[in-house]
Amino acid sequence: MENNHGRQPADTHDRIELRSDKVRHIIGTRPPAAVRYGTLIVVVVMALIMIAAAIIPYSPDGTTLLQRLLP
């Protein structure tokens, strides 16, 4: 491979410019509803798991994580 010392051929520069318009268009559009609501569902499920882990007793003496953390 030949080293161009950081310089790119002119045709490569033109292709990058064409792609950047497409990328800007993709970034500018809102994601589909499935992606938005899917992300929301994942966040809600993770929050419910964290809440359940704090409330459900896990030790043999029946104490919860919140009871151990709060004096």
Beta strands, then each sheet from edge to edge (+ up, - down):
end
